[in-house]
Each structure stands twice: as C-alpha cells, then as structure tokens.
Amino acid sequence: MATQPRAAGPDPRLNRLLAALPDADFRAIAPHLERVALPLGHAVYESGGRQGHVVFPVDAVVSLLYVLASGASTEIAVTGNEGVVGISLFMGGESTPSRAVVQSAGHGFRVRAAVLKRLFQTRAELQHLLLRFTQALITQMTQTAVCNRHHSLDQQLCRWLLLMLDRAGSSELRMTQELMASMLGVRREGVTVAAGHLQDAGLIRYRRGRISILDRAGLEARVCECYGVVRREYARLLA
C-alpha cells in the first residue's frame, strides 16, 4: 500500500466520515492523513495481525472477510467512502479475526494507530462519529448473517450487488464468479445460476469478469429486506 504526495490525490473529504467532522476536528486530523493506493486484492490487514493504521477509503471498496482455520473465508461486511477500515484500533482490540481486502481498487487516506487513538480520546465529535459508524457496521454484519441463513441466493446476490454499487460509484463492477462465490460463502455453481437468473431478467450483464448493472430499480424490487435495513441504518447514524 504505497503512500503518495497529498497534492497528487483526491480531497480527503470525499470520505463521508472525514467530511462530516467539524472544521476544528478535521484540522486536527488533516496533517496526519497519508494518501495511499488501494489496488484490487490488496490486504489492508490480515486476520489476527496487529493493525498499524486505520484507512478512510475515498473511491475504493474494502471487504471484511471472516477466515476459518481451513483457509476458507466469507464476507461479513463491505466499507467504502462512507466509513473507515480498522475499527478494532479505536475499540481497544488492536487486532481482529477478520481480514480486510480491497474489492474495488482506488485510493484512501490512512492515519497511524497512535495518532488515531489520541484523537479518539481527545476529540469528542470524532469519537462519536466513529462509534456511530461502528454501530452501522455491526448492523450490516448482523443483517448479513440473517440474510445468509434465511434468504435465497438470488436475494443475497442482489443485496451484495446493491451494497457494492452504493460504495463503488460505478454501474460496472470488476468481479469474477469465483470471487463472488467466495464473498457469499457458496459454491461457484450457485453463483452461476443466481447471476444467470438476474441476467435473464435484464437486471445485469455479466461477461469476462465484469458485471454491468442494467436496472438498479429492478434489483431493489427483487432484493430481500436486509438491504433496506442496512441502508436506512447507515443513513440514520451517519446523516
């Protein structure tokens, strides 16, 4: 994850958490923001590893994966420019059994652990904002578990695509069926059938590792309640 000069990068306030900070709080954190490239597949942190930074994505999407002892993994949440990656740092855990991997390439801004901890303790509004985001993220994780247990694979795929769309800022996603299967924790054949249903309905077009969203309203009509629950909770907590 290479750092880059501030002048070459986007505005940190393209991240919604940073944009929501009062001016005084933003001025306190701004000198410590390092712009970083977030290439596709890059591990922001590993399962059980000590986290040295938090990352505020601006145009990248990061998947949080729970990794089993066998090496198999399943996505439990996604984070884009609405949030921050590395909540265990300010929650006092230092590490987590999950793994964070870039799902859609882009850039972000990172802050060293020691700096973030100090600001979390001394800047009340920054602390409140990070805690509200954490509550929204927990809602997403909880709803993902419920969705995976009670709803069809077609509905799960619709939910996942809509969550990605909300964060990727593009109607085209670079995604193989193998990767989708890994994210959803199902067999590749299941994703092939579910994606085929959505393509036959005219909602998406899949070819050569790219998914084009043709009808977002159609996906929203087909998705289960879980997507709406997560979206409303993010809007309520991070408005």
C-alpha positions as CSV (number, residue, x, y, z in Angstrom):
1,M,0.0,0.0,0.0
2,A,2.1,2.8,-1.3
3,T,1.8,6.3,0.1
4,Q,1.5,9.2,-2.3
5,P,2.0,13.0,-2.1
6,R,-1.1,14.9,-0.9
7,A,-1.1,17.1,-3.9
8,A,-1.5,14.2,-6.3
9,G,-4.5,12.8,-4.5
10,P,-8.2,13.5,-4.1
11,D,-9.7,15.6,-1.4
12,P,-9.8,13.6,1.9
13,R,-13.4,14.9,2.4
14,L,-14.5,12.6,-0.4
15,N,-14.7,10.2,2.5
16,R,-18.0,10.9,4.2
17,L,-16.8,10.4,7.8
18,L,-14.0,13.0,7.3
19,A,-16.4,15.3,5.5
20,A,-18.8,15.1,8.5
21,L,-16.2,16.3,11.0
22,P,-16.4,19.8,12.4
23,D,-13.7,22.1,11.0
24,A,-11.6,22.0,14.2
25,D,-11.6,18.2,14.3
26,F,-10.7,18.0,10.6
27,R,-7.9,20.4,11.1
28,A,-6.6,18.2,13.9
29,I,-6.5,15.0,11.8
30,A,-5.6,16.5,8.4
31,P,-1.8,16.8,8.9
32,H,-1.8,13.0,9.7
33,L,-3.6,11.8,6.6
34,E,-1.4,9.9,4.2
35,R,-2.9,9.2,0.8
36,V,-2.5,5.5,-0.2
37,A,-3.2,3.5,-3.3
38,L,-5.6,0.6,-2.7
39,P,-5.1,-1.9,-5.5
40,L,-7.5,-4.7,-6.2
41,G,-6.8,-7.7,-3.9
42,H,-4.6,-5.8,-1.5
43,A,-4.9,-6.9,2.1
44,V,-5.4,-3.8,4.3
45,Y,-4.9,-6.0,7.3
46,E,-4.7,-9.7,7.9
47,S,-6.6,-12.0,10.3
48,G,-5.0,-11.8,13.8
49,G,-2.4,-9.3,12.6
50,R,-1.6,-6.1,14.6
51,Q,-3.1,-3.1,12.8
52,G,-0.8,-0.1,12.4
53,H,-3.2,2.2,10.7
54,V,-6.9,2.9,10.0
55,V,-7.8,3.7,6.4
56,F,-10.5,6.1,5.2
57,P,-11.4,5.0,1.6
58,V,-12.4,7.7,-0.9
59,D,-13.0,5.7,-4.1
60,A,-12.2,2.1,-3.1
61,V,-14.3,-0.6,-1.6
62,V,-12.9,-3.0,1.0
63,S,-14.4,-6.3,2.0
64,L,-14.2,-7.6,5.6
65,L,-13.8,-11.4,5.5
66,Y,-14.0,-13.9,8.3
67,V,-11.3,-16.5,7.8
68,L,-11.7,-20.1,9.0
69,A,-8.9,-22.4,10.1
70,S,-9.2,-24.2,6.8
71,G,-8.4,-21.0,5.0
72,A,-12.0,-20.6,3.6
73,S,-13.5,-17.2,4.0
74,T,-16.8,-15.4,3.8
75,E,-17.6,-11.7,3.5
76,I,-19.2,-10.2,6.6
77,A,-19.3,-6.5,5.5
78,V,-18.1,-4.0,2.9
79,T,-16.8,-0.5,3.6
80,G,-16.3,2.3,1.1
81,N,-16.2,6.1,1.3
82,E,-19.0,6.1,4.0
83,G,-16.6,4.7,6.6
84,V,-13.2,3.6,7.9
85,V,-11.4,0.3,7.9
86,G,-9.7,-0.8,11.1
87,I,-12.3,-0.2,13.9
88,S,-10.5,-2.6,16.3
89,L,-7.8,0.1,16.8
90,F,-10.1,2.6,18.5
91,M,-12.3,-0.1,20.0
92,G,-9.3,-1.3,22.0
93,G,-8.8,-4.7,20.4
94,E,-5.6,-4.0,18.4
95,S,-6.4,-7.0,16.1
96,T,-9.3,-8.9,14.8
97,P,-10.0,-12.4,13.4
98,S,-11.4,-10.8,10.2
99,R,-9.3,-9.9,7.1
100,A,-9.8,-6.7,5.0
101,V,-9.2,-7.0,1.3
102,V,-9.7,-4.4,-1.4
103,Q,-12.7,-5.4,-3.6
104,S,-12.8,-2.4,-5.9
105,A,-9.5,-0.5,-6.5
106,G,-9.0,3.1,-5.7
107,H,-7.4,5.3,-3.0
108,G,-7.8,6.2,0.6
109,F,-6.1,8.1,3.4
110,R,-4.5,6.3,6.4
111,V,-3.8,7.5,9.9
112,R,-1.2,5.9,12.2
113,A,-2.7,3.9,15.1
114,A,-1.1,6.1,17.8
115,V,-2.5,9.3,16.3
116,L,-6.0,7.9,15.8
117,K,-6.1,6.6,19.4
118,R,-5.1,10.0,20.8
119,L,-7.6,11.9,18.7
120,F,-10.3,9.4,19.6
121,Q,-9.7,10.2,23.2
122,T,-9.4,13.9,22.9
123,R,-11.9,14.9,20.1
124,A,-15.5,14.1,21.2
125,E,-17.2,14.6,17.9
126,L,-14.6,12.4,16.1
127,Q,-15.2,9.8,18.8
128,H,-19.0,10.0,18.4
129,L,-18.8,9.8,14.6
130,L,-16.5,6.7,14.7
131,L,-18.8,5.0,17.2
132,R,-21.9,5.7,15.1
133,F,-20.1,4.2,12.1
134,T,-19.2,1.2,14.2
135,Q,-22.8,0.7,15.1
136,A,-23.9,0.9,11.5
137,L,-21.2,-1.6,10.5
138,I,-22.4,-4.1,13.2
139,T,-25.9,-3.8,11.8
140,Q,-24.5,-4.7,8.3
141,M,-22.7,-7.7,9.8
142,T,-25.7,-8.9,11.7
143,Q,-28.0,-8.5,8.7
144,T,-25.6,-10.4,6.5
145,A,-25.7,-13.3,8.9
146,V,-29.5,-13.2,8.9
147,C,-29.6,-12.9,5.1
148,N,-27.3,-15.8,4.5
149,R,-29.4,-18.0,6.8
150,H,-33.0,-17.1,5.6
151,H,-32.9,-15.7,2.1
152,S,-32.4,-17.2,-1.3
153,L,-29.0,-16.9,-3.1
154,D,-30.7,-14.7,-5.8
155,Q,-31.7,-12.2,-3.0
156,Q,-28.3,-12.4,-1.4
157,L,-26.6,-11.6,-4.7
158,C,-28.9,-8.7,-5.2
159,R,-28.1,-7.4,-1.7
160,W,-24.4,-7.7,-2.3
161,L,-24.5,-6.0,-5.7
162,L,-26.5,-3.1,-4.3
163,L,-24.1,-2.7,-1.4
164,M,-21.2,-2.6,-3.8
165,L,-23.0,-0.1,-6.1
166,D,-23.6,2.2,-3.2
167,R,-19.9,2.3,-2.5
168,A,-18.2,1.8,-5.9
169,G,-19.7,4.9,-7.6
170,S,-20.0,3.0,-10.9
171,S,-22.6,0.8,-12.5
172,E,-19.8,-1.6,-13.7
173,L,-18.1,-3.9,-11.3
174,R,-15.0,-6.0,-12.0
175,M,-15.8,-9.3,-10.4
176,T,-15.3,-13.0,-11.3
177,Q,-17.9,-15.6,-10.3
178,E,-15.2,-17.3,-8.2
179,L,-14.7,-14.2,-6.2
180,M,-18.5,-13.6,-5.8
181,A,-18.8,-17.2,-4.6
182,S,-16.0,-16.6,-2.1
183,M,-17.6,-13.4,-0.8
184,L,-21.0,-15.1,-0.4
185,G,-19.6,-18.3,1.0
186,V,-21.3,-20.5,-1.5
187,R,-20.3,-22.8,-4.4
188,R,-19.4,-21.2,-7.7
189,E,-22.2,-23.2,-9.4
190,G,-24.7,-21.5,-7.2
191,V,-23.5,-18.0,-8.2
192,T,-23.6,-19.0,-11.8
193,V,-27.2,-19.9,-11.6
194,A,-28.2,-16.8,-9.5
195,A,-26.3,-14.5,-11.8
196,G,-28.0,-16.2,-14.8
197,H,-31.4,-15.5,-13.3
198,L,-30.6,-11.8,-12.9
199,Q,-29.2,-11.6,-16.4
200,D,-32.2,-13.4,-17.9
201,A,-34.4,-10.8,-16.1
202,G,-32.4,-8.0,-17.7
203,L,-31.1,-6.7,-14.5
204,I,-27.4,-7.3,-15.1
205,R,-25.0,-8.2,-17.8
206,Y,-22.0,-10.5,-16.9
207,R,-19.1,-11.0,-19.2
208,R,-15.3,-11.7,-18.8
209,G,-15.1,-10.8,-15.1
210,R,-17.3,-7.7,-15.4
211,I,-20.8,-7.1,-14.1
212,S,-22.8,-4.2,-15.6
213,I,-25.9,-3.1,-13.7
214,L,-28.6,-2.5,-16.2
215,D,-31.6,-2.0,-13.9
216,R,-30.9,-0.9,-10.4
217,A,-34.6,-0.4,-9.6
218,G,-35.2,-4.0,-10.7
219,L,-32.5,-5.2,-8.3
220,E,-34.1,-3.2,-5.5
221,A,-37.5,-4.7,-6.3
222,R,-36.0,-8.2,-6.1
223,V,-33.8,-7.9,-3.1
224,C,-34.8,-9.0,0.4
225,E,-35.5,-6.7,3.3
226,C,-31.9,-6.9,4.5
227,Y,-30.5,-4.3,2.1
228,G,-33.1,-1.7,3.1
229,V,-32.4,-2.3,6.8
230,V,-28.7,-1.7,6.3
231,R,-29.2,1.3,4.1
232,R,-31.6,3.0,6.5
233,E,-29.3,2.4,9.5
234,Y,-26.3,4.0,7.7
235,A,-28.5,6.9,6.7
236,R,-29.8,7.3,10.3
237,L,-26.5,7.1,12.0
238,L,-24.3,8.9,9.5
239,A,-26.6,11.6,8.3
